[in-house]
Amino acid sequence: MDTRNEQLQQVALVTGANKGIGLAVAEGLLRLGMTVFLGARDISRGTAAVAALAAQGLDARGVQLDVTDQASIDAAADLIARDAGALDILVNNAGIVVSHARPSETSIEELRRTYETNVFGVVAVTNAVLPLLRRSSSARIVNLTSDLGSLALAAGDEDFPPLLSYNSSKTALNAVTVAYANELRAEGILVNAVSPGSVATDQNGHAGLLTTEQGARLPIRMATLPAGGPTGSAVTAGEDLSEHPLAW
Ligand SMILES: NC(=O)c1ccc[n+]([C@@H]2O[C@H](COP(=O)([O-])OP(=O)(O)OC[C@H]3O[C@@H](n4cnc5c(N)ncnc54)[C@H](OP(=O)(O)O)[C@@H]3O)[C@@H](O)[C@H]2O)c1
């Protein structure tokens, strides 16, 4: 139940928001008039992003948040509780590609590192802020997945990019998304996986086709779904910014 004044701004948390798609999502939500907590594992990078937004007249709140560090996650959740009292939108955006190693060349250490951020970090952050999301009357969770996590697309395709750790971490994230959607459906909390399309960022050496602003469109749309919107779904953006269901 939303115990806050109806007039209060919506409150959002975006992880890994100091650059790339996360920064563009934070900017887009700010432009919608929301209070946005901009999560950054390195607070100096977060402070620089907050300053860049401030130069455009946008007032984000930087929060130190390393999704692999439980103490950092708990401190961020406490800060949001103190400052805002509730959370309406969680965008689990932080994600890493450690290498492009194919399965036979992948170390367990790399697999663990990738999952710590891309999978376990999402569960840790979601559970930490769930009490705050439950205080909202319209809570939404968006998990940034990838077409590379789709088993339906990969199966039988020898040319499918073979990076084991990243691809399988996003497949696991899809399973996590469905599990939370099922648990939270009765409470009206919508949980969806969004592949932003191929976006030019540091993650791919800026080889992506879309700008970060374009890549942020679908995550923002899914973060602002009306009541009764989809939950437990996955969507992806095409090069022309068209939106399609993403096959699991
Ligand atoms: N770019 C694409 O085409 C594409 C396609 C499909 C899916 N995605 C997904 O979209 C999301 C954003 O990707 P991007 O392309 O914007 O990548 P990016 O430019 O590399 O940005 C990744 C962000 O995640 C942060 N991060 C990494 N590890 C973290 C941790 N342990 N705790 C908190 N933050 C952490 C990074 O912080 P630092 O600056 O400190 O490293 C950075 O802010 C990822 O989940 C990615 O897998 C991207």
The ligand as a Gaussian input file, in Angstrom:
#p B3LYP/6-31G(d) Opt

LIG

0 1
 N       25.107000      -2.468000     -25.101000
 C       24.320000      -3.390000     -25.605000
 O       24.211000      -3.519000     -26.847000
 C       23.564000      -4.333000     -24.710000
 C       22.778000      -5.328000     -25.325000
 C       22.047000      -6.184000     -24.527000
 C       22.066000      -6.035000     -23.160000
 N       22.835000      -5.061000     -22.564000
 C       22.818000      -4.956000     -21.101000
 O       22.506000      -3.632000     -20.724000
 C       23.109000      -3.335000     -19.458000
 C       23.926000      -2.064000     -19.577000
 O       24.971000      -2.287000     -20.491000
 P       25.829000      -1.160000     -21.197000
 O       25.983000      -1.566000     -22.599000
 O       25.289000       0.183000     -20.855000
 O       27.252000      -1.412000     -20.485000
 P       28.355000      -0.410000     -19.941000
 O       28.403000       0.848000     -20.724000
 O       29.573000      -1.257000     -19.808000
 O       27.812000      -0.035000     -18.487000
 C       27.707000      -1.019000     -17.496000
 C       27.390000      -0.350000     -16.184000
 O       27.321000      -1.375000     -15.179000
 C       28.164000      -0.998000     -14.110000
 N       28.620000      -2.127000     -13.310000
 C       29.422000      -3.156000     -13.682000
 N       29.629000      -3.967000     -12.632000
 C       28.952000      -3.425000     -11.577000
 C       28.765000      -3.779000     -10.219000
 N       29.363000      -4.861000      -9.677000
 N       27.976000      -2.997000      -9.442000
 C       27.382000      -1.914000      -9.951000
 N       27.530000      -1.500000     -11.209000
 C       28.307000      -2.261000     -12.004000
 C       29.315000      -0.237000     -14.763000
 O       30.038000       0.502000     -13.817000
 P       31.586000       0.968000     -14.091000
 O       31.527000       2.210000     -14.929000
 O       32.100000       1.212000     -12.704000
 O       32.275000      -0.171000     -14.786000
 C       28.509000       0.623000     -15.728000
 O       27.934000       1.708000     -15.047000
 C       23.929000      -4.575000     -19.099000
 O       23.202000      -5.399000     -18.216000
 C       24.144000      -5.246000     -20.441000
 O       24.405000      -6.613000     -20.312000
 C       23.581000      -4.211000     -23.318000

